[in-house]
Amino acid sequence: TLNGVVGLELSGNFGLLRSLAVAKAFRRQGLATQLINKIEEYARSQKVTALYLLTLTAEDFFTSRGYHTTDRGSAPSALQETTEFKSLCPETAVCMKKHL
């Protein structure tokens, strides 16, 4: 059984967090935080200096973990060319960033 997932799309020194999701039965137990901690650790090992993400529902969660809102247009151009930025997440999604 898959209880939670998170993805990371790498582009040079930048990373795009993708698809953080936790099964309903496992929410509010710290699994999302564990996943974020592990993916940030992995990103650092890959020499990533900043992580970006787009969210419609989890701004508070990410803010409490050191991410801050930023203008979507300020994301590196390579990230703006991803499917996530171009078509999967609507313009109303909040763009967030964290320096590692």
C-alpha positions in Angstrom: 0.0 0.0 0.0 1.3 3.4 -0.9 0.8 5.9 2.0 2.5 9.0 0.6 4.5 10.3 -2.3 6.5 13.3 -3.3 8.4 14.1 -6.5 11.3 16.3 -7.5 12.1 17.6 -10.9 15.7 18.8 -11.2 17.0 21.6 -13.4 20.5 22.6 -12.7 20.8 24.1 -9.2 17.0 24.4 -8.9 14.3 21.8 -8.1 10.6 21.7 -8.5 8.6 19.8 -5.8 5.9 17.8 -7.4 2.9 15.8 -6.2 3.2 15.7 -2.4 0.2 13.5 -1.4 -0.6 11.5 1.6 -3.4 8.9 1.8 -6.3 10.1 4.0 -5.8 7.4 6.6 -2.2 8.7 7.2 -2.8 12.4 7.3 -1.9 14.5 10.4 0.7 11.9 11.5 3.8 13.7 10.2 4.2 11.7 7.0 4.1 14.8 4.7 6.8 16.4 6.9 8.9 13.3 6.7 8.6 13.2 2.9 9.5 16.9 2.6 12.5 16.5 4.9 13.7 13.5 2.8 13.2 15.2 -0.5 15.0 18.3 0.7 17.9 16.1 1.9 18.1 14.5 -1.5 17.9 17.9 -3.3 20.8 19.1 -1.2 22.8 16.0 -2.1 22.2 16.9 -5.8 23.6 20.5 -5.2 20.1 22.1 -5.4 20.2 25.6 -4.0 16.5 26.4 -4.1 13.2 24.5 -4.3 10.1 25.8 -6.0 6.5 24.5 -5.9 3.0 25.4 -7.0 0.1 24.7 -4.7 -3.6 25.3 -4.5 -4.2 23.9 -1.0 -1.0 23.6 1.0 0.4 27.1 1.4 0.2 27.1 5.2 1.8 23.6 5.3 4.8 24.8 3.2 5.0 28.2 5.0 5.5 26.4 8.3 8.4 24.5 6.7 10.3 27.6 5.6 8.9 28.2 2.1 7.7 31.6 1.1 5.4 32.9 -1.6 7.1 34.3 -4.6 6.0 35.7 -8.0 5.5 32.8 -10.4 7.4 34.7 -13.1 10.5 34.9 -10.9 11.0 31.1 -11.0 13.9 30.1 -13.2 13.0 29.9 -16.9 13.8 26.1 -17.0 11.1 25.5 -14.3 8.6 27.7 -16.1 9.0 25.5 -19.1 7.9 22.4 -17.2 4.5 20.9 -17.7 3.7 21.7 -14.1 4.1 25.4 -14.7 2.8 25.5 -18.3 -0.4 23.4 -18.0 -0.9 21.2 -15.0 -1.2 24.0 -12.3 -3.5 26.9 -13.0 -2.4 30.5 -12.9 -4.2 30.7 -9.5 -1.7 28.3 -7.9 0.6 29.9 -5.4 4.2 29.7 -6.2 6.5 29.1 -3.3 10.3 28.9 -2.8 12.8 27.8 -0.3 16.6 28.3 -0.3 18.4 25.2 0.8 
